Structure formats: C-alpha cells, structure tokens
Amino acid sequence: AAPGGGVCAPAGGGSVPVLFCFSVFARPSSVPHGAGYELLIQKFLSLYGDQIDMHRKFVVQLFAEEWSQYIDLPKGFLVNERCKVRLVPLQIQITTLGNLTPSSTVFFCCDMQERFRPAIKYFGDIISVGQRLLQGARLLGIPVIVTEQYPKGLGSTVQEIDLTGAKLVLPKTKFSMVLPEVEAALAEIPGVRSIVLFGVETHVCIQQTALELLGRGLEVHIVADATSSRSMMDRMFALERLARTGIIVTTSEAILLQLVADKEHPKFKEIQNLIKASAPESGLLSKV
C-alpha cells in the first residue's frame, strides 16, 4: 500500500490511474507504476501548466482514506495503487529577483557541437560569447556542466570552446540536460540556487532544460546572446514563452557584471577585459 493511505483498487499493467486536482479542476490520468514526486510534478505541469503561476511555491498532497482528507505527500512516496493527489499553492508569494552570486551559481553549456555550425543562425557569435562565459566561470570558480547531443553522430563540442576545468562533460540523447548524472553533480555542489544556461537549440534543448530546472525549484538565467536555433522564429517564441514562466532572459555582459557586483572585486579587471573583447554586433539580440 502507498504510504499515508489514499489508495483504492490496485491498478493493472505498467501504469496506475491517478486523479490530479488543482484549484477547481480534477483530471483523471495515469503515471507509471512506482512513479514518485518528480513524475507527479511533471504530470501536474503537463495538465495545468497554463494555470500554474511558477512564481509561487507549491505542496503536493495525497488524499488519505484513513483520515478522509488530504495530507502532505509522505517522504519517499511511490504510486503503487490508484490515488488522488492535489497541488496546493502556498500563500507566500515568491519574488524572482534574479540576483547571482558565484557561490550559488552553476553554468550549463548545451550542445555547442561541430555539426550544428552550418545550420544554427549566428553560431559563430554564440561560440564567441560562450567562450567568454566559460572564461568568466573559470575566473570566478563557478562550476560548469556541459552536454553533447548524440556526439557519435553530431560531433563533439566545437574546438573554440575551452572546456578546461568543466565539472562534467556528458553525452546525451534526451533533449533536456537534466540527466541523472547532472542531478547528481548538482547535489554535490552545496547551496546551488541559480543556473546560467546557454547553447543550442533555444526552442528544443534549452527550453526543455530550463523548464525542468524551474520545476525543480532552481532559478534559470538564459543568456540571449549565447543561444540560437536554426530558425529565428523558433528562437523568438521560445524566449518569449520562457520569460512568461519566470525564467530570466538576459545577456552575457549582465551575467558577468552581476557575478562580480563591485568594481573592487578582485577579478573585476579580468572580467572587464573579457567584456571588452566582445563579439561583433550580429543582430542576434534584435531578434529576442
């Protein structure tokens, strides 16, 4: 039986029927047998994404038959039998300030690979900006996580991008960078609050990564001058959608100066020199 009650008849097959309740809504659906908190959250987002205010904090509750009321989802809960769950917004409004500090920030470099070079608009420019961001990360001691989408077919990260000191360089087939190895690496870094995300493609891997990270309670900063797609239409609408969910769309210069925060920072001069060596104007930011 599931912890805390809230079960009815056993489900057959590999999926379990679950009633998902949010506000005045109640929608029957199903999840794989043994699904836990993360899959329940993903299902809530897929069912009610348009109604959920991502600036708020939520608690998932389970209907417990023994109490005839909802209880907070028990720790380690797995869906084994039919149940009813609800997503409850907390009363406290969370304001996304977007402050960055090196000690609580991780950089994510997504799929900056050789085979994308001829297809991605302004790819040369986002390589230059990506170089600058990774140099800044090394100067400020910020961990860097890098993924490569199916490198066997699409090649490795472009040679111009120096991955020296990266915490993790990982091949993937999933579009999102949020893989078990990445989650484990984040868990090893104390106090992570903010992810600075850049690479390709804006409307696929960047978007799916950002939404997964947001769903895990992390603040996401997408570097607009370091992310692109094959189509400027796809890129533009992805950035607009992500901004509406509470993700911060910003620029590389804003990121680097926010991280040093003070002219008296010991690395300010070196960061300033990186910014001065900026990529030529390409028109990319006019298409945000």
DODO-635221 format. One record per residue (C-alpha): residue number from 1; residue in one letter; z, x, y. Coordinates in nm, 3 decimals, padded with zeros to 5 digits, always signed. Example, Ala and Ser with C-alpha at 12.3 -4.5 7.8 and 13.67 -1.06 7.14 Angstrom:
2
+-----+---------+---------+---------+---------+
! num ! residuo !      zz !      xx !      yy !
+-----+---------+---------+---------+---------+
!   1 !       a ! +00.780 ! +01.230 ! -00.450 !
!   2 !       s ! +00.714 ! +01.367 ! -00.106 !
+-----+---------+---------+---------+---------+
END
This chain:
288
+-----+---------+---------+---------+---------+
! num ! residuo !      zz !      xx !      yy !
+-----+---------+---------+---------+---------+
!   1 !       a ! +00.000 ! +00.000 ! +00.000 !
!   2 !       a ! -00.058 ! +00.109 ! +00.357 !
!   3 !       p ! +00.248 ! +00.237 ! +00.544 !
!   4 !       g ! +00.420 ! -00.025 ! +00.760 !
!   5 !       g ! +00.269 ! -00.327 ! +00.584 !
!   6 !       g ! -00.020 ! -00.517 ! +00.735 !
!   7 !       v ! -00.220 ! -00.543 ! +00.414 !
!   8 !       c ! -00.374 ! -00.826 ! +00.220 !
!   9 !       a ! -00.604 ! -00.810 ! -00.079 !
!  10 !       p ! -00.743 ! -00.477 ! -00.199 !
!  11 !       a ! -01.100 ! -00.403 ! -00.095 !
!  12 !       g ! -01.368 ! -00.316 ! -00.343 !
!  13 !       g ! -01.619 ! -00.035 ! -00.321 !
!  14 !       g ! -01.603 ! +00.253 ! -00.082 !
!  15 !       s ! -01.526 ! +00.054 ! +00.232 !
!  16 !       v ! -01.234 ! -00.159 ! +00.348 !
!  17 !       p ! -01.257 ! -00.469 ! +00.570 !
!  18 !       v ! -01.064 ! -00.434 ! +00.896 !
!  19 !       l ! -01.019 ! -00.679 ! +01.182 !
!  20 !       f ! -01.044 ! -00.488 ! +01.512 !
!  21 !       c ! -00.867 ! -00.660 ! +01.804 !
!  22 !       f ! -00.890 ! -00.563 ! +02.168 !
!  23 !       s ! -00.789 ! -00.779 ! +02.465 !
!  24 !       v ! -00.915 ! -01.132 ! +02.386 !
!  25 !       f ! -01.163 ! -01.006 ! +02.126 !
!  26 !       a ! -01.133 ! -00.984 ! +01.748 !
!  27 !       r ! -01.422 ! -00.849 ! +01.543 !
!  28 !       p ! -01.432 ! -00.803 ! +01.166 !
!  29 !       s ! -01.585 ! -00.477 ! +01.049 !
!  30 !       s ! -01.519 ! -00.214 ! +00.785 !
!  31 !       v ! -01.427 ! +00.153 ! +00.754 !
!  32 !       p ! -01.448 ! +00.397 ! +00.463 !
!  33 !       h ! -01.158 ! +00.383 ! +00.218 !
!  34 !       g ! -00.895 ! +00.634 ! +00.331 !
!  35 !       a ! -01.002 ! +00.631 ! +00.698 !
!  36 !       g ! -00.736 ! +00.745 ! +00.942 !
!  37 !       y ! -00.660 ! +00.730 ! +01.312 !
!  38 !       e ! -00.972 ! +00.915 ! +01.432 !
!  39 !       l ! -01.214 ! +00.686 ! +01.248 !
!  40 !       l ! -01.030 ! +00.379 ! +01.374 !
!  41 !       i ! -01.063 ! +00.504 ! +01.733 !
!  42 !       q ! -01.435 ! +00.574 ! +01.681 !
!  43 !       k ! -01.481 ! +00.221 ! +01.546 !
!  44 !       f ! -01.298 ! +00.072 ! +01.845 !
!  45 !       l ! -01.527 ! +00.269 ! +02.077 !
!  46 !       s ! -01.838 ! +00.155 ! +01.893 !
!  47 !       l ! -01.728 ! -00.210 ! +01.905 !
!  48 !       y ! -01.573 ! -00.227 ! +02.251 !
!  49 !       g ! -01.699 ! +00.080 ! +02.437 !
!  50 !       d ! -01.824 ! -00.125 ! +02.733 !
!  51 !       q ! -01.484 ! -00.289 ! +02.781 !
!  52 !       i ! -01.260 ! +00.017 ! +02.734 !
!  53 !       d ! -01.151 ! +00.196 ! +03.052 !
!  54 !       m ! -01.146 ! +00.561 ! +02.947 !
!  55 !       h ! -00.911 ! +00.650 ! +03.236 !
!  56 !       r ! -00.629 ! +00.471 ! +03.058 !
!  57 !       k ! -00.418 ! +00.571 ! +02.761 !
!  58 !       f ! -00.404 ! +00.350 ! +02.454 !
!  59 !       v ! -00.195 ! +00.300 ! +02.145 !
!  60 !       v ! -00.329 ! +00.173 ! +01.812 !
!  61 !       q ! -00.110 ! -00.086 ! +01.640 !
!  62 !       l ! -00.114 ! -00.233 ! +01.290 !
!  63 !       f ! -00.021 ! -00.592 ! +01.203 !
!  64 !       a ! +00.277 ! -00.570 ! +00.965 !
!  65 !       e ! +00.320 ! -00.875 ! +00.740 !
!  66 !       e ! +00.685 ! -00.790 ! +00.673 !
!  67 !       w ! +00.763 ! -00.819 ! +01.046 !
!  68 !       s ! +00.498 ! -01.081 ! +01.130 !
!  69 !       q ! +00.398 ! -00.876 ! +01.434 !
!  70 !       y ! +00.216 ! -00.560 ! +01.541 !
!  71 !       i ! +00.383 ! -00.220 ! +01.505 !
!  72 !       d ! +00.268 ! +00.122 ! +01.630 !
!  73 !       l ! +00.031 ! +00.280 ! +01.379 !
!  74 !       p ! +00.252 ! +00.474 ! +01.134 !
!  75 !       k ! +00.210 ! +00.851 ! +01.130 !
!  76 !       g ! -00.042 ! +00.959 ! +00.869 !
!  77 !       f ! -00.170 ! +00.603 ! +00.820 !
!  78 !       l ! -00.479 ! +00.569 ! +00.599 !
!  79 !       v ! -00.670 ! +00.246 ! +00.546 !
!  80 !       n ! -00.637 ! +00.160 ! +00.177 !
!  81 !       e ! -00.644 ! -00.220 ! +00.191 !
!  82 !       r ! -00.763 ! -00.492 ! +00.424 !
!  83 !       c ! -00.569 ! -00.489 ! +00.751 !
!  84 !       k ! -00.568 ! -00.591 ! +01.115 !
!  85 !       v ! -00.540 ! -00.335 ! +01.396 !
!  86 !       r ! -00.545 ! -00.360 ! +01.772 !
!  87 !       l ! -00.596 ! -00.124 ! +02.065 !
!  88 !       v ! -00.337 ! -00.173 ! +02.339 !
!  89 !       p ! -00.377 ! -00.018 ! +02.687 !
!  90 !       l ! -00.059 ! +00.135 ! +02.826 !
!  91 !       q ! +00.048 ! +00.011 ! +03.167 !
!  92 !       i ! +00.039 ! +00.356 ! +03.325 !
!  93 !       q ! -00.296 ! +00.430 ! +03.490 !
!  94 !       i ! -00.414 ! +00.784 ! +03.424 !
!  95 !       t ! -00.598 ! +00.951 ! +03.713 !
!  96 !       t ! -00.853 ! +01.214 ! +03.616 !
!  97 !       l ! -00.801 ! +01.484 ! +03.877 !
!  98 !       g ! -01.027 ! +01.743 ! +03.721 !
!  99 !       n ! -00.806 ! +02.040 ! +03.800 !
! 100 !       l ! -00.890 ! +02.353 ! +03.600 !
! 101 !       t ! -00.669 ! +02.647 ! +03.509 !
! 102 !       p ! -00.776 ! +02.935 ! +03.283 !
! 103 !       s ! -00.473 ! +02.891 ! +03.055 !
! 104 !       s ! -00.565 ! +02.531 ! +02.963 !
! 105 !       t ! -00.945 ! +02.558 ! +02.956 !
! 106 !       v ! -01.199 ! +02.633 ! +02.682 !
! 107 !       f ! -01.576 ! +02.684 ! +02.735 !
! 108 !       f ! -01.820 ! +02.517 ! +02.494 !
! 109 !       c ! -02.172 ! +02.666 ! +02.478 !
! 110 !       c ! -02.400 ! +02.426 ! +02.291 !
! 111 !       d ! -02.719 ! +02.524 ! +02.107 !
! 112 !       m ! -02.879 ! +02.767 ! +02.355 !
! 113 !       q ! -03.134 ! +02.874 ! +02.095 !
! 114 !       e ! -03.468 ! +03.052 ! +02.094 !
! 115 !       r ! -03.679 ! +02.767 ! +01.956 !
! 116 !       f ! -03.576 ! +02.544 ! +02.247 !
! 117 !       r ! -03.715 ! +02.786 ! +02.507 !
! 118 !       p ! -04.066 ! +02.636 ! +02.541 !
! 119 !       a ! -03.952 ! +02.273 ! +02.514 !
! 120 !       i ! -03.648 ! +02.240 ! +02.743 !
! 121 !       k ! -03.713 ! +02.192 ! +03.115 !
! 122 !       y ! -03.574 ! +02.473 ! +03.332 !
! 123 !       f ! -03.450 ! +02.654 ! +03.020 !
! 124 !       g ! -03.473 ! +02.995 ! +03.191 !
! 125 !       d ! -03.247 ! +02.875 ! +03.470 !
! 126 !       i ! -02.982 ! +02.730 ! +03.240 !
! 127 !       i ! -02.983 ! +03.059 ! +03.045 !
! 128 !       s ! -02.905 ! +03.243 ! +03.371 !
! 129 !       v ! -02.626 ! +03.003 ! +03.459 !
! 130 !       g ! -02.493 ! +03.015 ! +03.102 !
! 131 !       q ! -02.479 ! +03.395 ! +03.122 !
! 132 !       r ! -02.278 ! +03.371 ! +03.442 !
! 133 !       l ! -02.035 ! +03.119 ! +03.293 !
! 134 !       l ! -01.971 ! +03.334 ! +02.986 !
! 135 !       q ! -01.920 ! +03.643 ! +03.204 !
! 136 !       g ! -01.670 ! +03.443 ! +03.404 !
! 137 !       a ! -01.495 ! +03.332 ! +03.088 !
! 138 !       r ! -01.457 ! +03.693 ! +02.976 !
! 139 !       l ! -01.321 ! +03.797 ! +03.316 !
! 140 !       l ! -01.065 ! +03.517 ! +03.317 !
! 141 !       g ! -00.969 ! +03.535 ! +02.949 !
! 142 !       i ! -01.099 ! +03.187 ! +02.868 !
! 143 !       p ! -01.184 ! +03.119 ! +02.501 !
! 144 !       v ! -01.549 ! +03.042 ! +02.425 !
! 145 !       i ! -01.677 ! +02.830 ! +02.136 !
! 146 !       v ! -02.049 ! +02.847 ! +02.057 !
! 147 !       t ! -02.259 ! +02.636 ! +01.823 !
! 148 !       e ! -02.616 ! +02.672 ! +01.697 !
! 149 !       q ! -02.807 ! +02.369 ! +01.569 !
! 150 !       y ! -02.962 ! +02.448 ! +01.229 !
! 151 !       p ! -03.023 ! +02.818 ! +01.316 !
! 152 !       k ! -03.223 ! +02.871 ! +00.997 !
! 153 !       g ! -03.498 ! +02.658 ! +01.148 !
! 154 !       l ! -03.429 ! +02.676 ! +01.521 !
! 155 !       g ! -03.323 ! +03.039 ! +01.560 !
! 156 !       s ! -03.008 ! +03.199 ! +01.694 !
! 157 !       t ! -02.867 ! +03.187 ! +02.046 !
! 158 !       v ! -03.111 ! +03.350 ! +02.289 !
! 159 !       q ! -03.065 ! +03.725 ! +02.333 !
! 160 !       e ! -02.996 ! +03.692 ! +02.705 !
! 161 !       i ! -02.671 ! +03.507 ! +02.629 !
! 162 !       d ! -02.399 ! +03.764 ! +02.556 !
! 163 !       l ! -02.159 ! +03.619 ! +02.300 !
! 164 !       t ! -01.926 ! +03.920 ! +02.304 !
! 165 !       g ! -01.569 ! +03.805 ! +02.255 !
! 166 !       a ! -01.656 ! +03.444 ! +02.164 !
! 167 !       k ! -01.374 ! +03.285 ! +01.966 !
! 168 !       l ! -01.617 ! +03.103 ! +01.736 !
! 169 !       v ! -01.994 ! +03.106 ! +01.678 !
! 170 !       l ! -02.077 ! +02.830 ! +01.434 !
! 171 !       p ! -02.395 ! +02.686 ! +01.278 !
! 172 !       k ! -02.414 ! +02.307 ! +01.259 !
! 173 !       t ! -02.633 ! +02.016 ! +01.159 !
! 174 !       k ! -02.419 ! +01.749 ! +01.326 !
! 175 !       f ! -02.528 ! +01.685 ! +01.684 !
! 176 !       s ! -02.172 ! +01.692 ! +01.824 !
! 177 !       m ! -01.995 ! +02.027 ! +01.848 !
! 178 !       v ! -01.672 ! +01.862 ! +01.732 !
! 179 !       l ! -01.667 ! +02.001 ! +01.379 !
! 180 !       p ! -01.356 ! +02.061 ! +01.164 !
! 181 !       e ! -01.378 ! +02.435 ! +01.237 !
! 182 !       v ! -01.393 ! +02.365 ! +01.611 !
! 183 !       e ! -01.095 ! +02.130 ! +01.595 !
! 184 !       a ! -00.902 ! +02.394 ! +01.401 !
! 185 !       a ! -00.991 ! +02.659 ! +01.662 !
! 186 !       l ! -00.874 ! +02.429 ! +01.944 !
! 187 !       a ! -00.549 ! +02.365 ! +01.757 !
! 188 !       e ! -00.483 ! +02.741 ! +01.759 !
! 189 !       i ! -00.502 ! +02.752 ! +02.141 !
! 190 !       p ! -00.178 ! +02.624 ! +02.298 !
! 191 !       g ! -00.198 ! +02.380 ! +02.587 !
! 192 !       v ! -00.573 ! +02.308 ! +02.589 !
! 193 !       r ! -00.644 ! +02.029 ! +02.834 !
! 194 !       s ! -00.997 ! +02.086 ! +02.970 !
! 195 !       i ! -01.334 ! +02.163 ! +02.811 !
! 196 !       v ! -01.619 ! +02.309 ! +03.017 !
! 197 !       l ! -01.938 ! +02.209 ! +02.834 !
! 198 !       f ! -02.296 ! +02.330 ! +02.881 !
! 199 !       g ! -02.619 ! +02.384 ! +02.686 !
! 200 !       v ! -02.880 ! +02.151 ! +02.533 !
! 201 !       e ! -02.980 ! +01.879 ! +02.499 !
! 202 !       t ! -02.798 ! +01.677 ! +02.762 !
! 203 !       h ! -02.867 ! +01.337 ! +02.605 !
! 204 !       v ! -02.802 ! +01.440 ! +02.245 !
! 205 !       c ! -02.562 ! +01.721 ! +02.156 !
! 206 !       i ! -02.399 ! +01.749 ! +02.499 !
! 207 !       q ! -02.349 ! +01.373 ! +02.528 !
! 208 !       q ! -02.214 ! +01.326 ! +02.175 !
! 209 !       t ! -01.982 ! +01.627 ! +02.210 !
! 210 !       a ! -01.848 ! +01.505 ! +02.543 !
! 211 !       l ! -01.775 ! +01.155 ! +02.415 !
! 212 !       e ! -01.597 ! +01.286 ! +02.104 !
! 213 !       l ! -01.384 ! +01.523 ! +02.311 !
! 214 !       l ! -01.298 ! +01.244 ! +02.554 !
! 215 !       g ! -01.198 ! +01.024 ! +02.262 !
! 216 !       r ! -00.951 ! +01.296 ! +02.159 !
! 217 !       g ! -00.783 ! +01.289 ! +02.499 !
! 218 !       l ! -00.941 ! +01.605 ! +02.642 !
! 219 !       e ! -01.081 ! +01.627 ! +02.995 !
! 220 !       v ! -01.450 ! +01.722 ! +02.989 !
! 221 !       h ! -01.644 ! +01.903 ! +03.263 !
! 222 !       i ! -02.022 ! +01.913 ! +03.214 !
! 223 !       v ! -02.199 ! +02.189 ! +03.407 !
! 224 !       a ! -02.504 ! +02.014 ! +03.554 !
! 225 !       d ! -02.690 ! +02.336 ! +03.640 !
! 226 !       a ! -02.641 ! +02.466 ! +03.286 !
! 227 !       t ! -02.756 ! +02.169 ! +03.081 !
! 228 !       s ! -03.100 ! +02.023 ! +03.031 !
! 229 !       s ! -03.330 ! +01.825 ! +02.800 !
! 230 !       r ! -03.697 ! +01.808 ! +02.719 !
! 231 !       s ! -03.717 ! +01.500 ! +02.941 !
! 232 !       m ! -03.565 ! +01.477 ! +03.287 !
! 233 !       m ! -03.536 ! +01.101 ! +03.233 !
! 234 !       d ! -03.314 ! +01.153 ! +02.928 !
! 235 !       r ! -03.108 ! +01.413 ! +03.114 !
! 236 !       m ! -03.056 ! +01.197 ! +03.422 !
! 237 !       f ! -02.945 ! +00.887 ! +03.236 !
! 238 !       a ! -02.715 ! +01.086 ! +03.006 !
! 239 !       l ! -02.534 ! +01.242 ! +03.303 !
! 240 !       e ! -02.504 ! +00.904 ! +03.473 !
! 241 !       r ! -02.363 ! +00.744 ! +03.159 !
! 242 !       l ! -02.115 ! +01.026 ! +03.103 !
! 243 !       a ! -01.994 ! +01.019 ! +03.464 !
! 244 !       r ! -01.920 ! +00.647 ! +03.429 !
! 245 !       t ! -01.694 ! +00.717 ! +03.128 !
! 246 !       g ! -01.475 ! +00.953 ! +03.333 !
! 247 !       i ! -01.639 ! +01.281 ! +03.235 !
! 248 !       i ! -01.667 ! +01.521 ! +03.529 !
! 249 !       v ! -02.024 ! +01.629 ! +03.613 !
! 250 !       t ! -02.005 ! +01.943 ! +03.824 !
! 251 !       t ! -02.168 ! +02.284 ! +03.889 !
! 252 !       s ! -02.111 ! +02.639 ! +03.770 !
! 253 !       e ! -02.002 ! +02.762 ! +04.113 !
! 254 !       a ! -01.749 ! +02.480 ! +04.147 !
! 255 !       i ! -01.614 ! +02.559 ! +03.799 !
! 256 !       l ! -01.573 ! +02.932 ! +03.858 !
! 257 !       l ! -01.412 ! +02.896 ! +04.201 !
! 258 !       q ! -01.180 ! +02.623 ! +04.076 !
! 259 !       l ! -01.065 ! +02.854 ! +03.798 !
! 260 !       v ! -00.974 ! +03.138 ! +04.038 !
! 261 !       a ! -00.843 ! +02.890 ! +04.302 !
! 262 !       d ! -00.740 ! +03.158 ! +04.553 !
! 263 !       k ! -00.909 ! +03.445 ! +04.738 !
! 264 !       e ! -00.608 ! +03.654 ! +04.638 !
! 265 !       h ! -00.677 ! +03.602 ! +04.266 !
! 266 !       p ! -00.715 ! +03.949 ! +04.106 !
! 267 !       k ! -01.057 ! +03.853 ! +03.964 !
! 268 !       f ! -01.188 ! +03.678 ! +04.276 !
! 269 !       k ! -01.421 ! +03.960 ! +04.384 !
! 270 !       e ! -01.578 ! +03.987 ! +04.041 !
! 271 !       i ! -01.625 ! +03.610 ! +04.020 !
! 272 !       q ! -01.770 ! +03.610 ! +04.371 !
! 273 !       n ! -02.021 ! +03.875 ! +04.265 !
! 274 !       l ! -02.125 ! +03.659 ! +03.971 !
! 275 !       i ! -02.186 ! +03.367 ! +04.203 !
! 276 !       k ! -02.387 ! +03.580 ! +04.447 !
! 277 !       a ! -02.617 ! +03.678 ! +04.160 !
! 278 !       s ! -02.704 ! +03.312 ! +04.110 !
! 279 !       a ! -03.024 ! +03.181 ! +03.955 !
! 280 !       p ! -03.309 ! +03.086 ! +04.193 !
! 281 !       e ! -03.330 ! +02.725 ! +04.309 !
! 282 !       s ! -03.521 ! +02.537 ! +04.041 !
! 283 !       g ! -03.488 ! +02.174 ! +04.139 !
! 284 !       l ! -03.269 ! +02.105 ! +03.836 !
! 285 !       l ! -02.976 ! +01.979 ! +04.042 !
! 286 !       s ! -03.201 ! +01.746 ! +04.239 !
! 287 !       k ! -03.258 ! +01.565 ! +03.910 !
! 288 !       v ! -02.892 ! +01.493 ! +03.832 !
+-----+---------+---------+---------+---------+
END
